[in-house]
Amino acid sequence: MRVWQPGSTLTQGGSKKVEDWSWAATKRRLTTLWRLARPYKFRTLIAISALLASTAASLAPPFLIGRAVDEVRTGNTNGLGWIVVGFVAAGIVVFLCSYAQTYFTSWTGERMLADLRNHMFRHFQRLPLGFYERTRAGVLISRLTNDVEALDQLVTDGAGSLIQNSLTLLGSAILLFILDWRLALATLTVIPILIAATMSFRKRSGRSYRKVRETLGAVTATLAEDIAGMRVLQAFTRERHAREHFDRVARTYRNANHETVIQQGLYFPFVEFLSAAATAIVLGYGGYLVFEGQTTIGVLAAFLAYLTNFFDPVQQLSQLYSTFLQAVAALDKIQEVLEVEPTVNDPEEPVDIHEIQGHVRFDDVHFSYETGPEVLHGLTLDVAPGTTVALVGHTGAGKSTIAKLIARFYDPTGGRVMIDDVDVRDIRQEALRSRLGIVPQEGFLFAGTVAENIAFGRPTATRDEVAAAAAAVGADEFISKLENGYETQLGERGFRLSLGQRQLIAFARALLADPRILILDEATSSVDIGTERRIELALRKLLHGRTAFVIAHRLSTIRDADRIVVLEHGTIVEQGTHDELLAKKGRYADLYGNWSEAAA
């Protein structure tokens, strides 16, 4: 398993990787499919057994046809009854076994794909934030939908068809030699040409189908971004530019698909031509052998029937190869995501934390985002329980990075982040974050009711508790005016509410979760002055008795903090109370003066 690195081709929605047909790559693909099928191995075994029986029965009719022709030609009709019985029996076996094989293969395949989707979604939840910051969401959606769908035909029908046609091809070839080795050798004259054509088709179409998967991901990603940013597109009248961009992306996808159509249009008719050529050879040479008395008409009839059985699977396998190539390209894309290892992992022996006091300490912490420059340079900070700390500084000073390290969205590259004298790396992520409350700059709301969004961090909360949390932050005033109150459906991202209203819901959600450590990442920057004044008292209630880290530019929030930490280029340059820092007339005094002038 590899660890994701920023700037990889995966993050851009495409890959320059050459199609890998090595044994190692094939083994990796087969291993992935086997892991998916393993929970259903009993039904898979039934499907394989039914497939083998059906294939064996389907090979009997041509032989019976030959016997019947010779019986009629010689005037000996005693065996025709048994031949008819054999035909009927073979038909019954094929019918029953084909049904069983189709049912169990489809049943197993659909569950394999459902398991794959669930596994991918769980894997997405484990990946680091940095991965999502650099990966287009539409690309991941395409992996989970389009690429998994590309595997559907392979696992529900293609795998069975592959085995059945391969066995039919092999069985027919063996029976051709048993019937007449001379005719079989004559048929083989077209095989080298068929092999050369297949190799050329595989090489060219392999690249084409991989390009199809890449461009399809780009189409999905572009569509997702444009829909999500429709308000901005319309506000800046960029609809025409968006249409042109989407047209270019869609045209690239169309051209990639067109390449595969051209390749199929050349290859499949060529296989039919070779089949016709082989039939002509058998008719000519076989007729000669019949006239010379070296074989019988029945053998020639059976041979022609088996020859159809020989080339039909070739045709089916050729068409299946297109499905196979699409599935392989999709599976490789899926594996690229599944092979990304999370950079933040739970410890093997985690420390149990039940009740935390909220003592947070940064001990000589260094940090850089993957391969980028160092953001924090030996930061040391000791925050006592129940203290409200305001983090101030210019953009890029490291304020949000500190918040992310506390929540363990990232691990420091040096030093330790401690909570109650326990390294956060020794705590399970779920246990740690269940005791944290985070209110980001823009409160993200999910499609659902107002009550469901407030109770998101505490689903067991009663309606009275939800209402009390909303009232505490002043959100009940506008909620009561909604058509269905707390049962009002907010839609995707809570689009029915204003930015300030969404932020009040986020405050209520944090208050209801009752965290011991609270992180406000510029949480009041999106609310107006009037709304901010209404939630000042609520903020005091929310912060009381909790350790809080407040990243803010609003003067009221900064002034009321127990301690103000001034950051510059990843280091602490000043810290103290508002009055103490103003008295120093240092960096904070300069920042405060700029803010005061801007507020005025």
Secondary structure, 3 states (H helix, E strand, C coil): CEECCCCCHHHHCCCCCCCCCCHHHHHHHHHHHHHHHHHHHHHHHHHHHHHHHHHHHHCHHHHHHHHHHHHHHHCCCCCHHHHHHHHHHHHHHHHHHHHHHHHHHHHHHHHHHHHHHHHHHHHHHHCCHHHHHHCCHHHHHHHHHHHHHHHHHHHHHHHHHHHHHHHHHHHHHHHHHHHCHHHHHHHHHHHHHHHHHHHHHHHHHHHHHHHHHHHHHHHHHHHHHHHHCHHHHHHCCCHHHHHHHHHHHHHHHHHHHHHHHHHHHHHHHHHHHHHHHHHHHHHHHHHHHHHCCCCCHHHHHHHHHHHHHHHHHHHHHHHHHHHHHHHHHHHHHHHHHHCEECCCCCCCCCCCCCCCCCCEEEEEEEEECCCCCEEEEEEEEEECCCCEEEEECCCCCCHHHHHHHHCCCCCCCEEEEEECCEEHHHCCHHHHHCCEEEECCCCCCCCCEHHHHHCCCCCCCCHHHHHHHHHHCCCHHHHCCCCCHHHCECCHHHCCCCHHHHHHHHHHHHHHHCCCEEEEECCCCCCCHHHHHHHHHHHHHHHCCCEEEEECCCHHHHHCCCEEEEEECCEEEEEECHHHHHHHCCHHHHHHHHHHHHHC
